[in-house]
Amino acid sequence: MKQAWRAALAPILRRHGARALLGVLVSVAAAILCLAGNENIARFDAMLGDWRMRAETPQLDKRIVIVDIDEKSLAQVGRFPWSRDIQARLVRQLTRHYGVAALGFDISFPEADTSSGYAVLQALAHGELAGVAGLPAQLEKLRPAMDYDGLFASAMRGQPVVLGYSVSERQTKGVLPKPAFSVADLNGRAVTAYVARGYEANIALLQAAAQGAGIFTALTDADGVLRSSTLLQRIGDGYYPSLSLATAAVYLQARAIAPSFTRTADSLSARQLDNAGLEHIVLFTARGATPIPVGEALTTTVQFRGTGGPDGGAFRYVSASDVLAGSVPPALLQGALVLVGTTAPGLNDIRATPVNAQYPGVEVHANLIKSILDGRFKARPDYALAFELVQIVLSGMLLAGALAVLPPAGVMLVTLGALALTIAINLYLYAVRDLVLGSAVVLLLIVALFIVNLAWGYFFEVRKGRALVARFGEYVAPELVAEMADNPQRYTMDGENRELTVLFADVRGFTAISEQLAPATLREYINEYLTAMSHDIRDSHGGTLDKYIGDAVMAFWGAPVAFSDHASRAVASALLMQRSAARLNQQFTERGWPPLRIGIGINTGSMHVGDMGSRIRRAYTVMGDSVNLASRLEGASKRYGVDIVVGAATRAAAPEFLYRELDLIRVLGKQEAVAIFEPRCLLADAAAVEPAELAQLARWHAALDRLRARDWHAAAVLIAQLQADFPNDGLYRLYAARVERYCRTPPAAGWDGVTALDSK
């Protein structure tokens, strides 16, 4: 019998044994990768978790209502922040008129409200109007009505109101509430939490009147997406709750918030105290204890429901203006837990989340509160790693054997089945058991085994790939050849019209530089410059290097590999190139070389791309009017005193950047006017931009509007102020001279505001 089995297995092992062994080795590598951990794997797991969360259908929770300071509210009540007398009215309406059970403000009040003008009147009464009879007494009568902070505090006093505040690394403003617990309360145990050195809390008068306060500072992952939140953070020796936890505690009428450990302190030695596992944060209420599972550093995974906002389907939104007017049906708010927040654009309370990149920050708190009230949290269990390893080993061993003997069609079917089964198990455990388990490694293992088995059967295709590399390597940027080799049928060198983005970069004053340096030094100078620029174009943002023209660089994006965001990649590359140029300039100056400064022109449009040239020499390049305009824009950068100039089409195709408009121009040989702009930074980074920078742009665009409206005097005043504040900005010098000329000799009545560039 044994000999029969051996005889039957021998040919299978001879034919497929090495292939199966390779699959086993791949499975072992996957298990090691799972044990070791990897940032990219963690990122992939997070992405899978995002998809899993988006697949859920939300159910409306009537217990939680969001009072939205929306555009309607801003239009009817006024711009934000509102004065505290309005906030007092809002609190009175919600607590006394509608009878809400808890009211949380996703807003902080770190400074006193002086908008009533009472302080000014008081100063006048002691100054210029000191002799007016009865004025001090009259002011004293007015004081209660004009003390907006006092009105707000009076409205909150004795009501279930929770204020919000943020943590900070740079300042301490306002007063903190009482902590949930302190280091002393832990009896020697160590509780790891996010530590904040500062805070921007509420003023003492308001904090004393509120029933509590909570931290609303968001916690984002490395990719900028908010997936988890701290339940408590440590400031000094105190542990302070988040806004969601503090508001839920008030709603549940909790007497205390305390940590719960896996073992009691009596059963632990002194050495073990620092390593005791923290299992839950517990809300102690009259009805009992409400445990909240916590992860690392007192965090919890946020279970996002719906897509967010009034139409998201998870929570009811009512306009703050309707609450103030008393037009909201009482049944919607009575006994509800209410969060006051904003979805109005420009008020900076929008978060990137797994379900929506534009998610209201206030709804993040609503999701956490719902999890607390329901007692259901998506959590990663202690045995998660063991479960994942078992899944990897079983899947790997079974597939390594099965895929080695199956034909290509069978390999594909079994692989799809394994992927579907793995995903189904993960979704079941997530949706029914509330378990957050990683599946990235096992999914990658299944895909890797599929690829290994196909590659084993079709390794002769490598020769075809090498032929493709040999054919296209002369014309196409090397970093794109590998992708083209994987999918040769998608690419052709034949010419075609396509929308692309093209970039020209040139060294300013290169003739003078070449005269100052010896030939060998000049070669080193240019080589270092071109190498840095090429890396920024090719390696950082996937651009195709077209050619070097002396000291100039030409590149384009979107061909041969198509990118839908080719304009954004080009602008990002240009900003990176300018940073690299600044770095090189410092190095060159230290070596005694002439300073380096470059000008860049970018344009987006339809252009012809393909293999062009003669029978002797050919190149994969682009040509057309859009290419010519990009070259002209590079030349215009020097005229306008800026480093980068982009056309209107590029700006429209890359809206994620902050731009300064430069002019309307008509280049030589063209009749159509083109708006040109200077990219400053990513809009996502605009929060890091100094307020003065944003104000400068607003002032400049206002001056440009005045100029185009032929209001020469107003434009001259605004530009003169900008020039005084920013004397090194060449754009303002250019326009100061231009508007001075217009004041002396105004353009004809038909002037369209367009500047004709009479040179290339």
C-alpha positions in Angstrom: 0.0 0.0 0.0 2.8 2.4 0.9 4.6 1.5 -2.2 1.5 2.3 -4.2 1.2 5.7 -2.6 4.8 6.4 -3.2 4.5 5.3 -6.8 1.5 7.6 -7.3 3.1 10.6 -5.5 6.5 10.3 -7.0 5.7 11.9 -10.4 3.7 14.6 -8.8 6.5 15.5 -6.4 9.1 15.4 -9.3 6.9 17.7 -11.4 5.5 20.0 -8.7 7.5 19.5 -5.6 9.9 22.4 -6.1 7.0 24.7 -7.0 5.1 23.6 -3.8 8.2 24.1 -1.7 8.6 27.6 -3.0 5.0 28.3 -1.9 5.8 26.9 1.6 8.8 29.2 1.8 6.7 32.2 0.7 4.2 31.2 3.5 7.0 31.1 6.1 8.2 34.5 5.0 4.6 35.8 5.4 4.4 34.4 8.9 7.8 36.1 9.8 6.5 39.4 8.3 3.4 39.1 10.5 5.4 38.6 13.6 7.9 41.3 12.8 5.4 44.0 11.9 5.8 46.4 9.0 4.6 50.0 8.5 3.4 49.3 4.9 1.5 46.2 6.1 -0.1 48.3 8.9 -1.1 50.9 6.3 -2.6 48.3 4.1 -4.5 46.9 7.0 -5.8 50.4 7.8 -7.0 50.7 4.2 -8.8 47.4 4.4 -10.4 48.6 7.6 -11.5 51.7 5.9 -13.2 49.7 3.1 -14.8 47.5 5.7 -16.2 50.5 7.6 -17.6 52.1 4.4 -19.5 48.9 3.6 -21.7 49.3 6.7 -25.2 50.8 6.4 -25.9 53.4 9.0 -29.0 53.5 11.3 -30.3 56.8 12.6 -29.7 57.2 16.3 -32.4 59.5 17.7 -30.6 59.8 21.1 -27.9 62.0 19.7 -28.6 65.3 17.9 -26.1 67.6 16.3 -26.9 71.3 16.5 -25.1 72.6 13.5 -23.6 76.1 13.1 -24.2 75.8 9.4 -24.2 78.4 6.6 -27.8 79.1 7.3 -27.0 80.0 10.9 -24.1 82.2 9.8 -26.4 84.0 7.3 -29.1 84.6 9.9 -27.2 85.1 13.1 -23.9 86.5 11.9 -20.3 85.5 11.3 -18.6 83.1 13.7 -17.4 83.2 16.5 -20.7 84.4 17.9 -20.8 86.6 21.0 -21.4 84.9 24.3 -24.9 86.4 24.7 -25.9 84.4 21.6 -24.3 81.3 23.1 -26.2 81.9 26.3 -29.5 82.1 24.3 -28.5 78.8 22.6 -27.9 77.1 26.0 -31.1 78.4 27.5 -33.1 77.2 24.5 -31.6 73.8 24.5 -31.7 73.2 28.3 -34.7 75.1 29.6 -37.0 75.2 26.5 -36.2 71.9 24.9 -35.0 70.0 27.9 -31.9 68.2 26.5 -30.3 65.6 28.8 -26.7 66.7 28.0 -25.1 69.4 25.9 -21.6 69.2 24.6 -19.8 72.1 22.9 -17.3 71.1 20.2 -16.0 74.7 20.7 -13.7 76.3 23.2 -13.9 79.8 24.8 -10.3 80.5 25.9 -10.6 84.3 26.0 -13.0 86.8 27.5 -15.8 88.2 25.3 -15.5 92.0 25.0 -17.7 92.4 22.0 -20.5 94.1 24.0 -18.4 97.3 24.2 -18.9 97.6 28.0 -15.2 97.9 28.6 -15.0 100.8 26.2 -18.0 102.6 27.8 -16.4 102.1 31.2 -13.1 103.6 30.0 -15.0 106.6 28.6 -16.8 107.0 31.9 -13.5 107.3 33.7 -11.9 109.3 31.0 -13.4 111.8 28.5 -16.9 111.5 29.9 -15.9 111.5 33.6 -17.9 114.6 34.2 -21.2 113.3 32.9 -23.6 113.1 35.8 -25.3 109.8 36.4 -23.2 108.0 33.8 -21.5 105.5 36.2 -24.8 104.6 37.7 -26.3 104.0 34.3 -23.4 101.9 33.3 -23.8 99.8 36.4 -27.4 99.1 35.4 -26.3 98.1 32.0 -23.5 95.8 33.2 -25.5 92.6 33.7 -26.9 92.8 30.2 -23.6 93.7 28.6 -21.5 91.1 30.5 -21.7 88.4 27.8 -19.5 86.0 29.7 -21.6 86.4 32.7 -24.8 85.7 30.7 -23.2 82.6 29.2 -22.1 81.3 32.6 -25.5 82.0 34.1 -27.2 80.1 31.3 -24.9 77.1 31.9 -25.0 77.1 35.7 -26.8 74.0 37.0 -27.3 72.6 33.5 -25.8 69.5 32.0 -23.3 71.4 29.8 -19.9 70.2 28.8 -17.4 72.6 27.2 -14.7 71.6 24.7 -11.0 72.5 24.7 -7.8 71.6 22.9 -4.4 70.5 24.0 -1.3 72.3 22.8 2.5 72.0 22.9 3.1 75.7 23.0 0.8 77.5 25.4 -1.4 77.2 28.5 -4.5 79.3 28.3 -7.6 79.2 30.3 -8.3 76.8 33.2 -8.5 73.0 33.2 -11.5 71.2 34.6 -11.1 68.7 37.4 -9.3 65.6 36.0 -11.1 62.2 35.8 -8.3 60.8 38.0 -4.7 61.6 38.8 -1.4 59.8 39.1 -1.9 59.6 42.9 -5.3 57.8 42.4 -3.5 54.9 40.5 -1.7 53.7 43.7 1.6 53.1 41.9 0.3 51.7 38.7 1.5 53.2 35.4 -1.2 54.2 32.8 0.3 55.2 29.5 -1.5 58.0 27.7 -0.8 60.8 25.2 0.9 63.6 27.2 0.1 67.2 26.4 2.4 69.9 27.7 -0.1 72.7 27.2 -3.7 73.4 26.5 -6.1 76.1 25.3 -9.0 75.7 27.7 -11.9 77.8 28.7 -11.9 81.0 30.9 -12.4 80.4 34.6 -15.9 81.9 34.8 -17.3 79.6 32.1 -15.4 76.5 33.2 -16.7 77.0 36.8 -20.3 77.2 35.5 -20.1 74.2 33.2 -20.7 70.7 34.5 -17.6 69.4 32.8 -15.2 69.8 29.9 -13.5 67.5 27.4 -10.6 67.5 24.9 -11.6 67.7 21.2 -8.1 67.6 19.7 -8.1 65.0 16.8 -5.6 62.1 16.6 -4.7 61.3 13.0 -2.6 58.4 11.6 0.5 58.9 9.5 -1.6 59.3 6.3 -3.6 62.1 7.9 -6.7 60.0 8.3 -8.5 60.0 11.7 -9.3 56.4 12.6 -8.9 56.4 16.4 -9.4 58.8 19.3 -8.0 59.2 22.8 -10.5 58.7 25.6 -8.2 60.4 28.1 -5.0 62.4 27.8 -2.5 63.3 30.5 -1.7 66.9 31.4 0.7 67.2 34.3 -0.4 64.6 36.9 -4.0 64.5 35.8 -5.9 62.4 33.2 -8.5 64.4 31.4 -11.4 63.0 29.4 -12.1 63.6 25.7 -15.2 65.6 24.8 -17.1 62.5 23.8 -16.3 60.7 27.1 -17.1 63.7 29.2 -20.4 64.4 27.5 -21.4 60.7 27.7 -20.6 60.8 31.4 -22.9 63.7 31.9 -25.6 62.1 29.9 -25.3 58.9 31.9 -25.1 60.9 35.1 -21.8 59.1 35.9 -20.3 59.7 39.4 -16.8 58.9 38.4 -14.5 57.8 35.5 -11.7 55.4 36.5 -9.4 52.8 34.9 -10.0 49.1 35.3 -7.0 46.7 35.3 -6.7 43.0 34.4 -5.5 42.2 38.0 -5.9 43.9 41.3 -3.0 45.7 42.8 -2.9 43.3 45.7 -2.0 40.4 43.5 0.9 42.3 41.8 4.5 42.8 43.0 6.1 46.2 42.9 8.0 45.3 39.7 4.7 44.2 38.0 2.8 47.4 38.8 4.3 49.2 35.9 3.3 46.4 33.5 -0.2 45.7 34.7 -2.6 45.6 31.7 -5.2 48.3 31.5 -8.4 46.6 30.3 -11.2 49.3 30.5 -12.1 52.8 31.3 -15.2 52.6 33.5 -18.1 55.1 33.9 -19.7 54.5 37.3 -23.4 55.5 37.2 -26.4 54.9 39.5 -27.3 52.0 37.3 -23.9 50.3 37.5 -20.6 50.4 35.7 -20.3 51.1 32.0 -16.9 49.6 30.8 -15.2 51.1 27.7 -12.4 48.9 26.2 -9.2 50.9 25.5 -6.2 50.2 23.3 -2.7 51.6 23.4 -2.3 54.9 25.2 -6.0 55.1 26.2 -7.2 55.2 22.6 -10.2 53.5 21.0 -11.1 52.9 17.3 -13.8 55.2 16.0 -16.6 53.3 14.4 -17.8 55.7 11.7 -21.4 55.3 10.6 -22.6 56.8 7.3 -20.8 59.4 5.3 -21.1 62.2 7.7 -23.1 65.5 7.6 -26.8 66.1 7.5 -27.3 63.6 4.7 -25.0 61.0 6.3 -27.8 58.9 7.7 -26.3 58.2 11.2 -27.3 61.3 13.2 -29.9 64.0 13.0 -28.7 67.5 12.3 -30.7 70.7 13.2 -29.6 74.2 12.4 -28.5 76.4 15.3 -30.5 79.2 13.9 -33.7 77.1 14.1 -32.9 76.3 17.7 -32.5 80.0 18.5 -35.7 80.7 16.8 -37.5 77.9 18.6 -38.8 76.4 15.4 -37.3 72.9 16.0 -40.0 70.3 17.0 -39.6 69.7 20.7 -39.8 65.9 20.2 -36.5 66.0 18.3 -34.5 67.4 21.2 -36.2 66.6 24.5 -34.1 64.2 26.5 -31.5 64.0 23.8 -27.7 64.2 24.0 -26.8 67.3 21.9 -23.5 68.3 20.4 -23.0 71.8 19.2 -20.5 71.9 16.3 -20.2 73.3 12.8 -20.2 72.0 9.2 -19.9 75.5 7.6 -17.0 75.8 5.2 -14.1 77.9 6.4 -14.6 77.1 10.1 -11.9 74.4 10.0 -13.8 71.5 11.7 -13.6 69.0 8.8 -11.6 65.8 9.2 -10.3 63.2 6.8 -11.8 59.8 7.9 -12.1 56.4 6.4 -15.7 57.0 5.2 -15.3 60.6 3.9 -12.4 63.0 3.3 -14.7 65.9 4.3 -16.2 64.6 7.6 -17.6 67.0 10.2 -15.4 66.9 13.3 -18.4 67.1 15.6 -19.7 63.8 14.2 -16.6 62.1 15.3 -17.6 62.7 18.9 -21.1 61.6 18.1 -19.8 58.2 16.8 -17.7 57.7 19.9 -20.7 58.6 22.2 -22.9 56.2 20.4 -20.4 53.4 21.0 -20.3 54.3 24.7 -24.1 54.3 25.0 -24.4 51.1 23.1 -21.6 49.4 24.9 -20.2 48.2 21.6 -16.7 49.0 20.4 -14.6 47.6 17.6 -11.5 46.4 19.3 -8.4 44.3 18.6 -8.3 41.3 21.0 -5.2 40.1 22.8 -5.2 36.9 20.8 -5.3 38.8 17.4 -1.7 38.0 16.5 -2.1 34.3 17.2 -5.3 34.1 15.1 -3.6 35.9 12.2 -0.6 33.5 12.4 -2.9 30.4 12.3 -4.8 31.8 9.4 -1.5 32.5 7.5 -0.1 29.0 8.2 -3.3 27.2 7.2 -3.9 29.2 4.1 -0.3 29.1 3.0 0.2 25.3 3.4 -3.1 24.5 1.7 -2.6 26.9 -1.2 1.1 26.0 -1.7 0.1 22.4 -2.4 -3.1 23.1 -4.3 -1.8 25.8 -6.6 1.3 23.8 -7.5 -0.7 21.1 -9.2 -3.6 23.0 -10.7 -3.8 24.4 -14.3 -4.0 28.2 -14.7 -7.8 28.3 -14.7 -7.9 26.3 -11.5 -5.2 28.5 -9.9 -7.3 31.5 -10.6 -10.5 30.0 -9.3 -8.9 28.7 -6.1 -7.2 32.0 -5.5 -10.4 33.9 -5.9 -12.2 31.5 -3.6 -9.5 31.8 -0.9 -9.6 35.6 -1.1 -13.4 35.6 -0.8 -13.4 33.2 2.1 -10.7 35.3 4.0 -12.6 38.5 3.4 -15.9 36.9 4.5 -14.4 35.6 7.8 -12.9 39.0 8.5 -16.2 40.8 7.8 -18.1 38.4 10.0 -15.8 38.8 13.0 -15.9 42.6 12.5 -19.7 43.0 12.0 -21.0 40.3 14.4 -18.2 39.9 17.0 -16.8 43.5 16.9 -13.3 42.2 16.4 -10.7 44.2 14.5 -8.3 41.6 13.0 -5.6 42.2 10.4 -6.1 40.4 7.1 -3.5 42.3 5.0 -0.7 39.7 5.4 -2.9 36.7 4.5 -4.4 38.5 1.6 -1.0 39.4 0.3 0.1 35.9 0.9 -2.7 34.5 -1.3 -1.9 37.0 -4.0 1.9 36.3 -3.7 1.3 32.5 -4.1 -0.9 33.2 -7.1 1.8 35.3 -8.7 4.6 32.8 -7.8 2.7 30.0 -9.4 1.9 31.9 -12.6 5.4 33.2 -12.8 6.7 29.7 -12.5 4.6 28.6 -15.4 5.3 31.6 -17.6 8.9 32.6 -16.7 9.8 32.6 -20.4 7.8 35.8 -20.6 10.8 37.5 -19.0 12.5 37.4 -22.3 9.7 39.3 -23.9 10.0 41.9 -21.1 13.7 42.2 -21.8 12.9 42.9 -25.4 10.5 45.6 -24.4 13.1 47.2 -22.2 15.6 47.2 -25.0 13.1 48.7 -27.4 11.8 51.5 -25.2 14.8 52.1 -22.9 16.2 54.6 -25.4 13.1 56.7 -25.4 11.3 56.3 -22.1 12.4 57.2 -18.6 13.9 54.1 -16.9 11.5 54.2 -14.0 8.5 53.7 -16.3 10.0 50.8 -18.3 9.3 48.2 -15.6 5.6 49.1 -15.6 5.5 49.0 -19.4 7.2 45.6 -19.4 4.5 44.3 -17.2 1.7 45.5 -19.5 3.3 45.8 -23.0 -0.1 45.7 -24.8 -1.1 49.0 -23.2 1.7 51.1 -24.6 2.8 52.2 -28.1 5.4 54.6 -29.4 3.0 55.9 -32.0 2.1 59.6 -31.8 -1.2 60.6 -30.3 -2.9 63.7 -28.9 -3.3 63.7 -25.2 -3.8 66.1 -22.3 -0.5 66.3 -20.5 1.4 68.7 -18.3 4.8 70.0 -19.4 7.5 71.7 -17.3 10.5 73.9 -18.3 13.2 74.8 -15.8 16.1 77.1 -16.5 19.1 78.5 -14.5 18.9 82.3 -14.1 22.0 84.1 -15.3 23.7 81.0 -16.6 25.9 82.9 -19.0 27.4 84.9 -16.1 27.9 81.7 -14.1 29.7 80.0 -17.0 32.1 83.0 -17.3 33.0 82.8 -13.6 33.8 79.0 -13.5 36.5 76.9 -15.0 35.1 74.2 -17.5 35.7 71.3 -15.1 34.0 73.2 -12.2 31.1 74.3 -14.4 30.6 70.7 -15.4 30.4 69.7 -11.7 28.1 72.6 -11.0 25.6 71.7 -13.8 25.9 67.9 -13.1 24.9 68.4 -9.4 22.0 70.7 -10.4 20.6 68.5 -13.1 20.9 65.4 -10.9 18.9 67.0 -8.1 16.3 68.3 -10.5 16.0 64.9 -12.2 15.4 63.1 -8.9 12.7 65.6 -8.0 10.9 65.1 -11.3 11.4 61.4 -11.9 11.7 59.7 -8.6 9.5 61.8 -6.4 6.5 62.4 -8.7 6.8 60.0 -11.7 7.6 62.6 -14.4 9.2 61.7 -17.7 12.5 63.5 -18.3 12.3 64.7 -21.9 15.7 66.3 -22.4 18.4 68.6 -21.1 18.9 71.7 -23.2 22.2 73.1 -21.8 21.2 74.2 -18.3 17.5 73.8 -19.0 15.4 70.8 -18.1 12.2 69.7 -20.0 9.8 67.1 -18.5 6.2 66.1 -18.8 3.6 64.1 -16.9 0.9 61.8 -18.1 2.7 59.8 -20.8 3.7 57.1 -21.6 2.1 56.0 -18.3 -1.1 57.9 -17.8 -1.7 59.8 -14.6 -5.1 61.5 -13.9 -3.3 63.9 -11.6 -0.5 64.8 -14.0 -1.0 68.6 -13.3 -0.8 68.1 -9.5 2.4 66.0 -9.9 4.0 68.7 -12.0 3.2 71.5 -9.5 4.4 69.3 -6.6 7.6 68.6 -8.5 8.2 72.3 -9.2 7.8 73.2 -5.5 10.2 70.4 -4.6 12.7 71.5 -7.2 12.7 75.0 -5.8 13.4 73.6 -2.3 16.3 71.5 -3.8 17.6 74.6 -5.6 17.7 76.5 -2.3 19.6 73.7 -0.7 22.1 73.5 -3.6 22.4 77.3 -3.5 23.6 77.2 0.1 26.1 74.4 -0.7 27.4 76.2 -3.8 27.8 79.5 -1.9 29.8 77.7 0.8 32.1 76.3 -1.9 32.6 79.8 -3.4 30.5 79.1 -6.5 28.1 81.5 -8.0 24.6 81.4 -6.5 21.9 79.2 -8.1 18.4 80.3 -8.8 16.0 78.7 -11.2 12.8 79.7 -13.0 10.1 77.2 -13.8 7.2 77.3 -16.2 4.3 74.8 -16.2 1.4 74.4 -18.6 -1.4 71.8 -19.0 -3.2 71.1 -22.3 -3.6 69.0 -25.3 -0.3 68.1 -27.0 1.2 65.6 -29.4 3.2 62.9 -27.7 5.2 60.0 -29.3 8.3 58.8 -31.0 9.5 61.7 -33.1 12.6 62.7 -35.0 14.6 61.4 -38.1 15.8 58.1 -39.3 19.1 58.9 -37.6 17.9 60.1 -34.2 14.5 59.8 -32.6 13.1 60.6 -29.2 9.9 60.2 -27.2 8.8 63.8 -26.7 5.9 66.3 -26.8 5.1 69.2 -29.0 2.4 71.7 -29.6 1.1 75.1 -28.6 0.7 74.0 -25.0 4.4 73.1 -24.9 5.4 76.4 -26.4 3.3 78.3 -23.8 5.1 76.4 -20.9 8.4 77.5 -22.3 7.2 81.1 -22.5 5.9 80.9 -18.9 9.4 79.8 -17.7 10.8 83.0 -19.3 8.0 85.1 -17.7 9.0 83.9 -14.2 12.0 86.3 -14.3 9.9 89.2 -15.5 7.4 88.8 -12.7 10.0 88.1 -10.0 8.7 84.7 -9.0 10.2 81.2 -9.1 7.3 79.3 -10.7 4.7 80.3 -13.2 1.8 78.1 -14.2 -1.0 78.5 -16.7 -4.7 78.7 -15.9 -5.3 75.2 -17.2 -2.7 73.8 -14.7 -4.3 75.7 -11.8 -7.7 74.3 -12.7 -6.4 70.8 -12.9 -4.4 71.0 -9.7 -6.8 72.8 -7.3 -5.2 71.4 -4.1 -2.5 74.1 -4.1 -2.6 77.7 -2.9 -1.9 80.1 -5.7 -1.2 83.8 -6.2 -2.5 85.3 -9.4 0.2 87.1 -11.4 -1.4 88.6 -14.5 -3.4 88.1 -17.7 -0.9 87.8 -20.6 -0.8 87.3 -24.3 2.4 85.6 -25.5 4.1 86.5 -28.8 2.3 84.9 -31.7 -1.0 84.2 -29.9 -4.2 86.2 -29.7 -5.8 84.4 -26.7 -5.1 85.8 -23.3 -4.0 83.4 -20.5 -4.2 83.9 -16.8 -0.9 83.0 -15.0 -0.4 82.0 -11.4 2.3 81.3 -8.8 1.8 78.2 -6.7 2.7 78.7 -3.1 2.0 75.5 -1.2 -0.5 72.7 -0.8 -3.9 73.8 0.5 -3.6 70.9 3.0 -0.5 72.7 4.4 -2.3 76.1 4.4 -3.0 75.7 8.1 0.8 75.8 8.7 1.2 79.0 6.6 1.6 82.1 8.7 -1.6 84.2 8.8 0.4 87.1 7.5 1.1 85.1 4.3 -2.6 84.4 3.7 -3.4 88.0 4.5 -0.7 89.1 2.0 -2.4 87.1 -0.8 -5.8 88.5 0.1 -4.3 92.1 -0.1 -2.6 91.3 -3.4 -5.7 89.9 -5.0 -7.7 92.9 -3.8 -5.1 95.2 -5.4 -5.3 93.3 -8.7 -9.0 93.6 -8.7 -8.7 97.4 -8.2 -6.2 97.6 -11.1 -8.4 95.7 -13.5 -11.3 97.9 -12.5 -9.2 100.9 -13.6 -9.2 102.3 -10.0 -5.6 103.4 -10.4 -5.4 105.3 -7.1 -6.8 102.5 -4.9 -4.5 100.0 -6.7 -1.5 102.2 -6.2 -2.2 102.6 -2.5 -2.6 98.9 -2.0 0.5 97.9 -4.0 2.5 100.6 -2.3 1.6 99.1 1.1 2.5 95.6 -0.1 5.8 96.9 -1.5 6.6 98.6 1.8 5.7 95.4 3.8 7.5 93.1 1.3 10.3 95.1 -0.3 12.1 92.0 -1.8 9.0 90.8 -3.7 9.7 91.5 -7.4 6.0 91.2 -8.3 5.1 94.2 -6.3 8.0 96.3 -7.7 6.8 95.4 -11.2 3.2 96.4 -10.5 4.2 99.5 -8.6 5.9 100.8 -11.8 3.0 99.6 -13.9 0.3 101.4 -11.9 2.4 104.5 -11.8 2.5 104.5 -15.6 -1.2 103.9 -15.8 -1.8 106.9 -13.4 0.2 109.1 -15.7 -1.1 107.7 -19.0 -4.2 105.5 -18.5 -4.8 102.8 -21.1 -7.4 103.3 -23.8 -11.1 102.7 -23.1 -11.0 99.3 -24.6 -8.2 98.1 -22.3 -8.8 94.4 -21.3 -6.2 94.2 -18.5 -4.0 91.9 -20.6 -0.2 92.3 -20.7 1.4 91.4 -24.1 4.7 89.6 -23.8 6.7 90.8 -26.7 9.6 88.4 -26.3 10.1 84.7 -25.9 
